[in-house]
Amino acid sequence: MLMSGVGGWAREQRGSDGHCMGVCLFEKYNKDGETLYATVGYMTVYNYYVYPDKTRPRVSQMLILPPFQGEGHGAQLLEAVHRFYCSLPKVQDITAEDPSESYVKLRDYVLVKFCQGLPSFAVDKLHLGFSADMAKEAQDQLKINKVTYEAATILCLGSVNRFVF
Ligand SMILES: CC(C)(COP(=O)(O)OP(=O)(O)OC[C@H]1O[C@@H](n2cnc3c(N)ncnc32)[C@H](O)[C@@H]1OP(=O)(O)O)[C@@H](O)C(=O)NCCC(=O)NCCS
């Protein structure tokens, strides 16, 4: 994962409850001719088993260190991790463990951005309200569950003034 001067690494480990992935975001910079690295933030995701053959990644912790907050790093990190899990056929949906208010705000922004790229969420269809097509596309392509995509639909309706993509 590379983000204009900010990089990251991901490591997957097998724990007693299944797989856990840790992602670390760092800034690479140069000082007096020496290349240095500063930690920007991290994220941990646990994979839970879903009967019969699926998994449910759950974001357990996410932290962007205070000097780097409010600069869009959290949004890019969540977006990258979400895209990674969406690409895996065995993933049923992506959830979060006891999400904080600031995480929900961040996730809303990222999911609305994703939803706006789906044909069923086109501007001319939004005013007709929530539809079965929206539910199917959000679930199949974005791996988000019913409660989350219904919230995303409502946010899409009001997002023109709320978010700047
Ligand atoms: C929550 C957290 C991860 C967000 O990371 P961040 O890098 O500060 O977030 P971003 O800058 O990418 O974006 C978050 C904010 O921008 C909004 N946002 C992002 N891009 C935007 C855009 N283009 N237009 C409008 N809003 C945008 C989000 O809704 C949110 O709103 P706010 O700044 O008005 O509060 C970080 O603040 C943090 O680590 N907090 C402490 C720990 C925590 O609460 N972790 C989550 C639970 S485990």
The ligand as an ORCA input file, in Angstrom:
! r2SCAN-3c Opt
* xyz 0 1
  C     -10.820      7.566     13.694
  C      -9.460      7.764     13.016
  C      -8.873      6.401     12.676
  C      -9.679      8.573     11.711
  O      -8.413      8.749     11.051
  P      -8.057     10.138     10.304
  O      -6.832      9.923      9.506
  O      -8.024     11.227     11.321
  O      -9.314     10.302      9.375
  P      -9.419     11.046      7.948
  O      -8.646     12.316      7.974
  O      -9.102     10.089      6.850
  O     -10.961     11.277      7.846
  C     -11.793     11.320      8.963
  C     -12.615     12.548      8.878
  O     -12.730     13.144      7.657
  C     -14.020     12.897      7.033
  N     -13.611     12.837      5.659
  C     -12.545     12.187      5.123
  N     -12.385     12.596      3.858
  C     -13.329     13.542      3.612
  C     -13.674     14.338      2.475
  N     -12.995     14.261      1.332
  N     -14.707     15.204      2.566
  C     -15.387     15.300      3.722
  N     -15.118     14.590      4.845
  C     -14.098     13.713      4.761
  C     -14.545     11.834      7.847
  O     -15.882     11.673      7.870
  C     -14.013     12.362      9.197
  O     -14.586     13.603      9.565
  P     -13.973     14.820     10.476
  O     -12.548     15.107     10.094
  O     -14.821     15.973     10.120
  O     -14.086     14.375     11.896
  C      -8.488      8.586     13.915
  O      -9.037      9.824     14.200
  C      -8.125      7.872     15.224
  O      -7.187      7.088     15.246
  N      -8.876      8.171     16.327
  C      -8.582      7.618     17.644
  C      -8.809      6.103     17.747
  C     -10.161      5.659     17.238
  O     -11.198      6.242     17.551
  N     -10.139      4.573     16.429
  C     -11.324      3.987     15.827
  C     -11.931      2.938     16.657
  S     -10.988      1.505     16.876
*
